[in-house]
Amino acid sequence: MEGAGLSPSELAELREAVKSRLSWDASITDEELRRLVEAELFRTDRVRRMTAAERAAAVSRLFHSFRGLDALQPLLDDPAVTEIMINGHRDIFVEKDGELMAVDLGFESRERLEDLIQSIVGRVNRIVNEASPIVDARLPDGSRVHVVLPPVALKGPTVTIRRFPRQPLDMNALIARRSITAEAAEFLRLLVKAKYNLFISGGTGSGKTTFLNALSQWIPEGERVITIEDAAELQLDGVSNLVSLETRNANTEGKGRIGMRDLIRASLRMRPNRIIVGEVRGEEALDMLQAMNTGHEGSLSTGHSNGARDMISRLETMVLSGADLPVPVVRQQMAAALDVIVHLSRFRDRTRRVEEICEVAGYRNGEVELRTLFRFEEQGEQDGVVLGGLVRTAELSDTSKLRFAGLLKESAR
């Protein structure tokens, strides 16, 4: 299917022929464009040796090179594909139903892939080139795009596209998928309503963004929410008073960069009830913690880690990378700002589940103290599926916010 019955050179020639015909009519409809593509295809000698399926695939391929994402469009149209990995213009892999596999698709040239990359990043006012070869962007459907260009990428332009469900999964769907138990979900619902500060940790592809979306559906109506992200991907459909902020890279002159720290500081002047930082990666961790410590309760954020304790260590490193503070001060800030850490893992059966829920119980003897409230306990394996679920191991010690919100009796049921 790579060339849809056509060689790379034939595809390039046909595209140029269609492009020349389009130059006099930029307002052509999709239906007219498809007819034009078909007419150009039937001018070639090769079409006589193509099957009906190959002809249809060739028309779609050429059509999507003008109105879609070229060779990638069939992958984007497949809801089972959750990740697209382009290691070079003829080297494409996908994650489908939790499994990595190569696909028989490709671009006819490196230049064509580079043109598509520039089109993608240009839509969200980003710049990527040899001088600035790494960029995050997004597609119109909300998919996250990460681009790395040569000379950093040795095999050629490299693109990773993380896709999200068209309809965000709610907590009921996650319970049905056994990502979390009903008991643990109800516990987290009360914490969100009572404005505890929650931090979601996990490895790459563990479902942090999906889980953050699900938690946000419990934010009470009437609250003003500010989201801050490198590339906007959160889908907070249930929040009416919502402001979404996105970082901006520097321009070609190296000016105009607006980073996460700038946006967090700006958000504090927008009268937020809650601040949601899509992912904390660096020195902005200090600003996030300070926001949580200055009356902006109910904040949510995510970060990469191998466990709840590891997340504390990584946050400490992030803060110290941007501020010359004593370690005890940083740890005290974390202990005061964070209430609960929810750690997600991707299990060997490819399922994404909550592995642990920990309370940040304070600062003692120079360390941030964690108490495990729920822990995943495995009960064997059946037909390749890991059996087990979250088991309650302790009760929440700091119930002050539940009491203030009038939810303490509800939490005791």
N, C-alpha and C positions, 0 to 999 in steps of 0.2 A: 504493500500500500504506500511505500515511501513516496514514489513519484506519481501515484494514482494512475499508473499505466504509462507515464511519460518520464523521459529522462530529465535530469536537472536542467540541461541546456534547453530542452523543448519547453519546459515550464517557464523558464526565464524569457524565451522568445515570445511565448503566448502572452505572458504578463505585459511585456513591452507593447505588443500589438494592441491589447485591450487598453492600456494606458494612453496610447496615442489616440485611440478612438474617444476616450473619455475627456480629452483635453478641451473639446468644444462643448461639453455638456456636463458641468460639475454637479448639477442638480438631479442627476439620473436616479431613478428609484431602484430599490433592490431587485424588483422583478425585471426591470429593463436591463440592469447590469447582468443578471443571470442570463437573459436572452442574448446579450452581447457576447458574453463569455462562450456560450454554446455555439454561436455563429463563428467565432474565431477558431474554436476547437475543430469544427467541421470543415474548416479551410485546410487543415493539415492532412497529409497523406497517412499519418500514423493512426488517425481515428478509425480507419477501415479495419485495422487489425486489433482494435480494442473491443472488449466485451461491453455489454450494456452497463454492467456494474462499474467497470473501469472508467467508462465515459462519465457516468454520474459522479464518481469520486473525483475525476479530474475537474469537472465543472465546479464542484463544491470547493475543491482546493484553491482554484483560481479566484472564485468568488470571495472566499474568506481571506485571501491575500489583500483584498481591497476593503472589505467591510468587517472582517473579523481579525483573528490572530494567526492567520496563515496556517502552517502545519499543525499548530497547537489547538485549533478550534475543535476538532473532533474530541480531543482530550478534555477540553473545557465543557463540552456538551455532555460528557459522561459523568453523571452524579456519583458514580462509584470511585472516581479518581479523586484522591485527596491531596496528592502532591505530584508536581511535575518537575523533573530534574533534567536540565539541559547542560550536558558536559562539553558540548561542541555542536556545530550545526548539523551533524549527522549522528549524534550520540545522545539519545533521549531515553530517560527512564521515568517510570511512574510508580506511585504507590496506589494500589487498587485493592480495596477490601483488606487493607492491612499488610499487603504483600508487595515487595519491590519486584519490578519486572522491566525488561527492555521492551520498547515498542518499535515497530517497523515504520517509523515516520522520521522525517528529517527536512531540513531546509536545503535548497539547491546550492546555496553558497554561504560562506561566512558573512559576506556583505549583506545578504538578505536578512540573516539573523540580527546583525548589527542595526539594520534599518528598523526592524521590529522593536528592538530594545529602545532605540531613541524615540520611537513613537509612544511606547508605554510610559517611559519616564517623563516625556514632554507633556503628557496629559495631566500630570500632577505637579507640573512646574519644577521638575528635578533635572539635574544635569549629571551626566556620567561620560567620562572620557579618559584618556590616558593619564591626565594630570590628577583626576579624581575618579579612580576606577571602581569604586564600591558605592552602591546606592541602594536604598530601600524605596519601593514604590508600591502602587496597588492598581488593580484592574477595576473597571467600572462595577463589577459584581462584588467587590470587596476583597477579592483574593489578594494575598500578600506576595509581593515580588521582591526578590533579592538578586542583584546583578553584580557580577565581578568581571571586569574586563582585563585583557592583557595590558601591561606585562605581568600583572599579578596572577591572572589565570593563564597557566602555561599552555593549555590545550585549546585556547580560544575563548570567546565569550561564554560565560557560565551564568545560567539563570535558574533560580529555584522559585517555584510558585506554590505557595501554601493555600489550599482552597478551603472554604468554609461552607457549611450547609446553607442553602438559600433561605431556609427557615431555621433560625437558631434553635438549638435543642434546649428545652426547658428542663427543670429538675426532675419532673415526672418521667421524661424520656431517659434521663441519665439513670434513674432508679430502675426503669425497665431494662436498661442495658447492663445492669448490675455494676455500674460505675460507683454507686454509693447506695447505702441502705436507706430505707424510709426514715428510720430513727435518726441517723446522722444528718439527713437532709432537713428534717424538722428542727433539729438542734441548730443548724446553720441558719435556717430561716429566722429563728428568734434572734440570733446574733446580729443578722443584717438589720432587722427591724429596730433592734435596740442600739444600733450604731456602734457596735464593736468594730475596731480596726482589724481587717482580715488581710492576710497575705497568702497568696497561692504560690506554692513552689512545685518544681517538677523538672524533669529533663525535656529535651527537645521532642516534640510530638506527643507529649503526655496528655494534652488536652487542656492546658491552662486557660487559653482564651475562651474556649467553649464553656469551661466551668465558670469563668468570670462573668460571661454573658448570662448564664443560668442564675447565678447569685444576684445579679443586678435586677432581675425580674421581681425580686422581693423588696426593692426600694419603695417605700411608701409614696403614694401619689402626692404631689405638691412640693416635693423637694427639688432643689436646684442642683444639678449634677454637672460637673466639669470633667471631661475625659481628656487625657494627655497621652499622646502616642507618637512614636517615630513615624509609623505609617498607619493611618487610621484603618482599623479592622474590627473594632468592637461594634456590635449591633444591639444597642439598647433600645429596642422598640417600645418598651413599656414606660419610658421616661419622657414626659412631655416637655419639661423645662430643662433642656439638655444643650450644653455647649461642647462641641468637639474641637479640640486643638491638635495640631499636627506640627512637628518640627519642620524646619526649612534648612536645606543645605546652603552653603556659601555659593555666591555666583562665580562666574569665570574670573572675576578679579579678587576672589577670596573674601568678599564682603557679604553681609546680609544674613549670616547664619543665625538661626534661632533654635537653640537647643532645648532639651528637656528642662534644664534648670530655669531657663528664662520663662518657659511656659508655666512651670509650677509656681514661680513667683508671681507671674501675671494672674494666675487663677485665683490667688488669695485676695485680689482686689475685685473679684467678680461676684462676691457674696455667695460662695458655694455652700450648700449643705453637706455635700460630699465631693471628694476629689478621687477620681479613678485614674491611676497611672498604669497604662496598659502593660508595660514591662520595664522594670528597673534594671539598668545594665552598668551604670557607672556612678560618677560623682553626684548625680541628681538624687541619689539615695538619701543624702543628708537633708536636702530641701524637702523631700517627701516626709521624712521622720519629723522634721521641725513643723511641717504643716499639721501632721497628726497630733503633735504635742501642743498646738496653739489653738485648740478648739474646733478643729475640722475633723470631728469624729465620724465614724462610719465609712472611712476611706478604704478603698480596695486597691490591690496591686498584685503583680506577679513577678516572678524571677526564676532563673535557672538554678537548679541545685539537685543534689543527690539525696536530700533528706532535710527534715526540719532543722536539725542542728547544723548541717552544712549550710543551710540558707542564712542562718545567723552569722556564720563565719564569712560568707560571701558578702553579706550586707556590710559587715564591718570593714572588709577590704575595700568595698565601693566607696564608703564614706571617707576612709583614710586616703583614697586616691585623689580626693579633691579638697581635703581640709587637713591642716596640721593640728589635730586634736589629740589629747591623751586618750589612750585606748579605754580606760575606765569611763571617761565621759561619753564616748561613743556607745559603749555597752549600756550605760544608764539611759541614754536617749532611746535606744532600741527597746529596752525593757519597759520604758514609760509609754512609748508610742504604739507598739504592736500588742494586740490582744490574743490573736489566734493565728496559727499557721496551718494551712491545709496542704498536705503534700500529695501530689499525684504521681503515679508511676505507670509505665507501659509494661504490662506483664508479658511473659514468654508466649502466651497464646494470642498476643497482639491486642488484647483488650486494654483500655485505659481506665484506671480505677483510682479512687482515693485510697491511699495506703496508710495514712496517718493524719490525725487531727490533734494538734498540740496547743496547749495554752501557754502563753508567755507569762510565767508566774512571778516575774520580778527579777531583781538583781541582787545576788548574794555571793559573798566570798569572791568578788571579782569576776563573776560569770553571769550570763543571762540564763535564768533557770527556765527549763521547759518541763511541762507535765503532759504526758500523753493521755488524751481523753478517749480517743478511738484508735484502734490499731487493726489492720487487716490480718486475719488469721486464716491461713490456708488449710484446706481440708482435703487435700489430694487433687487428683486430676481425672477427668472422665472425657473420653473422646477428644483429647487434645485441649480441653477447656479447664482452666484452673478453677477449682471449687473453693468457696470460702466467702467471707464478708467481713465488714467492720464490726468489731466487738467493743463495747463500752468498757473502758478500764478505770476511769475516774470521773468525778463530777467537777464541773467548773467551779473554781475557788472564788473568783472575783465576779460576783453577781450584781454588783452595784448598778451597772447600766441596765440590766434586766429589771431591777427593782425600780429604777427611775422611770423606765418606759412602761411600767405596769404589767410586765410580762413574766415576773418571777413565778407566780402561781402556775402559769401556762407551761413554763419550762419544767416544772416539777411533776407534770402528769406522766 
